[in-house]
Amino acid sequence: RINLTDIEKKAYRSTFQDGIWDLFLGSTLLTLAVVALLSNRGMAEGRQMIVLIVLQGAAVAFFIAGKKYVTVPRIGFVKFGRQRKAKVRKSHLVLLGSAVVGAVAFLVASQLIYSTQAGRPRLIDFMPLAWAVNAIAVFSLLAHYLDCPRLHGYGVLFALPVPVDRAIRAFAGVNLSPVAFAVPAIVMLAIGAVLLVSFLRRYPRAAEEADLGKK
């Protein structure tokens, strides 16, 4: 007996086998590593923001182009059911909410970074914990709504850079923020590259299959 729900789930999960999500997320962290490096070298905040927007825009363009020109030609475009679409919409809301909360937190922290009171910690001191909790919570929700379990692991990788950077600064007095962001980024990029190569071998394009059949 055919279970359409299981078939739909397998078809949906196959869209995450191309490694493009992994490469996109790794590129996002790598972008933060580049910005951290530029900050350490004294670049003005306005220019840092421009670099951030350009690099992240390039990552988004890569994601869209990859899905359009790599994934769809190989496994096709599948229209999913109402429940699946609802989960995808919820994942979009999670991402939007995370972006809004992050922007507000950044603005508040930037205003209060120098505001200290006797015996009271600065709010900025709680940023590592807030960053980690937000990353794990957001990626856990995405893993649930998108049916992609490895996003749980990526939540941990996204959660690590800020706390690790602050710990190194506190105990060693060294600023290694670019490295703290770059190491987990490289892990995700490596996973994405392996998945992409495997995907290309497993799902050749129709034209490539036809050429092989003629030989």
N, C-alpha and C positions, 0 to 999 in steps of 0.2 A: 504494500500500500504506500502510495507516494505522500510524503509529508511536505506540503508546500511551504510551511513555516521554516522547516529545516533547510529546504532548498534556497529559500530567500536569504536565510542567515548566512549560508555558505557563499552565496553570490555576493552578498554585501561585504563579508569579511575578505573576499578575494580582492576588493578594491584597496585593501590595506597591505597587500602582498607586494606592491610595486616599489616600496621603499621611499616613495615621494613624500609622504607625511613625515617620515623619519628624517629625510634630508632637509625638509622645510624647518622642522623643529630644531635640528642641529644648527642650521644656518641662523636661526633666531638667536640662539645662545652665542654663536660665534660672532654675530653682530655686536652683542653686548660686550664680548671680549675685546673687540676692536675699539669700541667706544671707551672702554675702561683704559685701554692702552693709550689712546689719544688724550684722555683726561690726565693720565700720569705724566704725559709729556707737555702738559700745559695748554692744550688747545682750548679756546674759548667755548663756553657752554653752547652758544648759538651755533657754532660750526659743528660741535659734537651732535647736536640735534639734527642738523642737515645730513651728516654722515649716517646717522641712525635711520632717518627716513629713507634715504637713497638705498642703503643696503637692505633694509627690511622690505622696501618696495620691490627690489630685485628678487628677494626670496619669494614674495607673493607671486610675482610674475613667473618665476620658475615653477612654482606649485601649479598654477593655472595651466601653463603651457605643458607641463609634464602630464597632467591628467588628460589634457586634450589630445596631445600628439603621441603619447606613449601608452597610457592606460586604455583609453577608449578604443583605439584602433585594434587592440589585442584582445580585450575581453568584452568589448561592446558597451553600449549604454543601457543600463537596466533601470526600469521604472519600478520603484519599490512601493510597498503597500502603505496604507494610512498610518499604521503604528510606527513603521520604520521612519517615515517622513516626520512624524511627531517627535521621535527621539532625536533626529538630526536637527530639527528646529530648537529643541531644548539645548542641544550642544552649542548651537549658535548663541543662544541666550546666555549660557554659562560663559562663553568666551567674551561676549559683550560686557556682561556684568563684571568679569575679572578685569577687563581693560578699564572700565569706569572706576572701580574700586582702587585699582593701581594708580590711576591718574590722580584721584582725590588724595590718596595716601601720600603720593609724591609731593603734591602741592602743600599739604599740611606739614609734612616732614621738613620741606624746604623752608617753611615759615618758622618752624619751631626748633630747628636744628641748634640754634644758639640760645634758646630760652631755657635757662636753668634756674632752679629754685633750691634753696638750702635743703639738703637732705633728700631731694627728689631727683630721680633719674630723668634724663631727657627722653622725650618720646622717640627720638631717633634711635635710642639704644634698643628699642623693641623691634626695629626694622628687620633684623635677621630672623627673628621668630615669626614675625608677620609674613615675611617673604616665603619662608618654608611652609607654614601652615596654608597659605593661599595656594602655593604651587601644588602641594599634595592634594588639597581639597579639589581644586579645579581639574587636575588630571584624573583624579579618581572618578569624578562625575563624567568627564569625557570618556573614560574607559568604559563606564557603564552605558552611557547613551550611544556610543559609537561601536560597542561590542568589540573593542580592541584592547585586550588585556595588557599588552606591553606598555600602554600609556601609564599604567601604575608605576612601572619602573622609570619611565621618563619624568613622572612627577617627582620622584626622588632625585633624579639627576638635575632637574630644574631647581629643586629646593636647596641643593648643597652649596652653590657658589657663594652666596652672600654670607651665610653663617661661617663657612670655611675661611673666607677672606677676613671676616672680622676676628676670628679666632687666631689666625696667623698674625694679624696686626697686633693683637693684644699680647700674645705670648712671645712672638719673635721680633716684633717691631718692623716687619717687612711688608711692603705693599705688593701683593701678588694677585690682585684682583683680575688682571687679564688672564692669568693662568687658571685661576679658580673657575672662570667662565669657559675657558678654552678646552680644558680637559673633558668635562662632560659633553661639550659640543662635539669634540672629535669622536667620542664613543658613539653618539647618535649618528653622526655622519658615516662612520664606519659600518654600523648596522644597516643604515639606509643604502649604502653602496652595495653591500652584499645582497640585500633583498632585491635591489634593482637589477643587478646582474642575473640573479636567479630567475627573476620575473621575465626578463628579456629572453632567457634561454627556454623557459617553460612555455611562454606564450609568444611565439614568433608571429609577425604580421602575416596577413593572408597572402600578400604578394611574395613574401619570403618563402612561405610554404609552397607556393606554386612554382617558384624557381627551383626549389629543391626537388620537387616532383619531376621536373623535366630532366634533371641531371641523371 
